[in-house]
Every structure is written in structure tokens, then in C-alpha cells.
């Protein structure tokens, strides 16, 4: 009887932890069944990541994502506490959509200001409260969500452990690192060879 009870408890804990992890939807765009899968590890306070979203992502979207030829998953690799909090905001709705993430990158210069991490965090809070009212987010709830927090930390651990991520943005294409995220022409040629 005791053995059955322990086995039941272990199975229950497995399903609870599995379901808790599965509750947070990753931010993915494109055809999830596509032959070519991109993962981008990024930090919301990283200016190179914002450049990727402004200068590379639109062409990637037009040429490949909107045509269903690839999928892209935006993974978290926060480099500081302000980026960590911004990632919580990007995942706050847990709808798997990238709208808030893109908005934070598009307006990065409006909130990534100051000499300290405290300044950045204050500016982020102010930006969300004043400039993101149309998203109807509860900032305190977003920042206190432990499941989202765990999801972000799991992304970062996975990036460091499995992909040896050291800088952001880092692109992984079908499991392999693509080194030059700024050069769209090279990226396009690389993807075209895989399709």
C-alpha cells in the first residue's frame, strides 16, 4: 500500500511539474511544422537585439515567416534584471504572440535609459504604465508571475548549456549557430539552402 502511495505521489508530481512548465507558451511566429526552424536568444536591453528586430526581422518576416517557410522562436537570455523584467512583460499575457516583445524592442530607446539597473527598471515601469496602456497589462502581476519567471530562466539556462550562448542576439538555425545576425543577405542565402 505504501509503495502504491509513493508511486502515485511521484506520478502526480511529474504531471504537476510537466503541466506547470507547459502552461507558459513560447513566443513563436511562422509555420511550426516548417523544415527550417530558427531560435533567437535575446535580451530586451541589448541594442544589437533591438537592431535585429528593426533591421533583420522585417525582411525575415516578409521573405520567409509570412510565407510559412520557417518558424522563429524568440527565447529569453536576459543580460540584466531590467531585461529579465521586460521579458516577464513580453510573456505576461501568455498567448504566445510576439506583439508586446516587438513593441518593447521598437521603443527600447524610450525605456533603456539611465546609469544604473535601478534607473532602467524604473524607466521600464514608467514606460509600461504610460506608453503601453493599450495592452491593458497589470505590471505588478506581470513582474510577480513565478511561472513566467521560471520559463525565462529555463530559456537562459538552456541557451548557456545546450547552445553555449555568450552574447545576444544569437541565432540557432535547425540546431546550429548562425554567427552573423546583422547580415541579412548571408542569413537569407543560408536559409534558402535549407528550404
N, C-alpha and C positions, 0 to 999 in steps of 0.2 A: 504494500500500500504506500509506504514511504517512498519507494523507488518510483512509483507511478506519479505521485505528487511532485517529486523533484523534476521528473521528465516533463510533466505538464507545465511547471513553472518555467523551465528552460525554454520550451517551445513558445510559451506566451511572451517571454522576454524577447525572443528572437523576432516574433511578429510585431511586437510593440516598437522595438528599435528599427526594424525594417520599415514599418509604416511611418514612423516619425521622420525617418530620412526621406522617404518617398513623398512626404507631404510638400516639400519645397520643390517647386518646378524650376528647372534650369531655364535660363533665357536663351532660346533658340529661334533662329529665323531660317526660312527656306524649307526644302524638302528633306525631312528627317530620314527618308529612305534613299537619298541621293548616294551615288557612288563616291562622291568626294565630300568629306566631312572636315570642316575647319573648326578649330578651337582657338580662341584668342584669350590668353591670360592677360589681364589688365588691371590697372589701379586707377581709380577715379581722380586722384590728384596728379597723375602723371601727364605732363604736357605732350609727350610723344603719343600717348594713348588718345588724347583729345585730337591730335593731328591725324591719327589713323582714322578716327570717326569722321573727321571733316574732309580729309583728302583722299583716303583709300576706300573706305567703306561705301560711299555713294556709287562709285564705279563698280565695285564688287557686287553691290545690290542690283544695279541695273543689268550688268552683264551675266550674272550667274544666279544670284539668290532669287530674284523675281521670276526667272525662267525655270526654277525648280531643279537646276543643275547641281547645286551644292546646298549644304546646310552649314550654318555658322553658329557656334555656341559661344556665348560670352561668359567666360569664367572669371572668378574673382581672385586677384592676387594683390590685396591691399598692401601698400608700402608704408602706411602710417595710419594712425587712429582716425583721421579725418576721412581718408579713403575707405576705411572699414565702415564708418558710419554712413558714408554716401552709398556704399554697396548695400547696406541694410535698407536704405530708402529706395534704391533701384529694385529691390526684391520685395518691397513692403506689401504690395498687392498680391504677390504670389500667383500671378496669372501667366507667367512665362513669356510675357511680352516685353519688348525692348524699348518702348516709348519713353519711359522715365529715364532709363540708362542713357539713351541718346540725348535727351534734354539736358541732363547733368553735364555730359561732355560738351555739348554745343555751347553751354553757358558757363563752362569751367572758369573762365577768367573773372566771372562775376562773384564767385564764392571762394575760389582758391587764392586767397589774399591774406597777407599777414606775416609776421615774423616768427610766430610760434604755432605749434599744433593747436593750442587753445584758441588762437586767433582764427585758424582755419575752421575749427569746429563751430565757433560762434558764427562765423560768416556763412557756413553751411546751414545752420539752423535758421538764421535770418533769411537766407535766400529761399529756403523751402517755405517758410511762413509767409513771405511777402510775394515771391515770384511763382510759386507752384500751387497756388490756391485752386486752380482749375483741376488739379489731380485729386483734390479732396483727401489728402493724407493726414493722418494723425501722427505727427512727428514723434511724440513720446512713445506711442505704441510701436512705431517702426523701429525706433532705436532700442526698445526693450525686448523685442522679439527674439527669444533664445533659439528657436528653430532656424530662423534666418541666419542668426549669428553662427550657429554650428555649420550650416550649409556653406557659408562664406569661408570659414576656417578650414573645412574639409576640402574646398576648392584649392585653397592656398597650399595645404599640406600635399594634396595630390600633385599640384604643379611642381613643387620642390622635389618631391620624392620620385615621381614617375617620369617627369619630363625635364628635370634639372633646370627649372626656370630660375633665372638670376636677374632678369630685367623685364620691364614691361614696355610696350606690348610684345608678347611672344606668340607667334602663330604656330600651331601644330596642324599639319595637313595630313590626314589619314595616318596619324600616329607619328609623323616625322616633323622635326623642327624646320620651319622655313625662316631663314635668317634675316632677310631684308624686308621688313614690313613697310618701309617707306616707298619702295619702288614698285608701283602698281604694274608697270609693264612686265617686269620679271615675274611677279606674282601671277598675272594673267596667263603668261606663257606656261608657267608651271602647272596651273590648274587645267589649262586646255590639254596638256599632255596626259592628264589623269582621267579626263572625261571620255 
